[in-house]
Amino acid sequence: MKYVNLCLLVLFPLSWFAPLMRAALLPLFGMDEISVVTGLQSLWGSDAALALLVTFLAVFAPFAKTVGLALIHYDLLKPAALPVLAVLGKLAMADVFLLSLYVVLAKGAGMVTVETAWGLWLFTGCILTSLWVSWRTERATAGD
């Protein structure tokens, strides 16, 4: 479990730069790739409050949770911190929901072409794996 969690310390940053989706105003024009980082760059220019929220949900919450779990796995943090880490994991999952909602809304607009890309699957997989590691860690420490 701890090695899977350590892998997430590499995979999360990779998922932030990976293309989540490709979008274009009309299918005739080239598709622009959108990642967590490029989305955040756009948001900072137009809505700093929303950019701060998305930065927390997409970057800080999952990475802080993963670091916290690593600290528990190596006995550097008490398992009493698990409920806080579980909340961080749920907040990170909210970001995946928001991304999915944006894809559905954009596809319904008619003039916009949106295709999901491999980065969305990677980011979602990282979040779900992190939730699984958290659940397993909680069960393992409950027996102690």
PyMOL commands that set and color helices and strands:
alter all, ss='L'
color gray80, all
select helices_A, chain A and resi 2-17+36-46+48-73+79-108+118-142
alter helices_A, ss='H'
color red, helices_A
select strands_A, chain A and resi 21-24+32-34+113-116
alter strands_A, ss='S'
color yellow, strands_A
deselect
rebuild
show_as cartoon
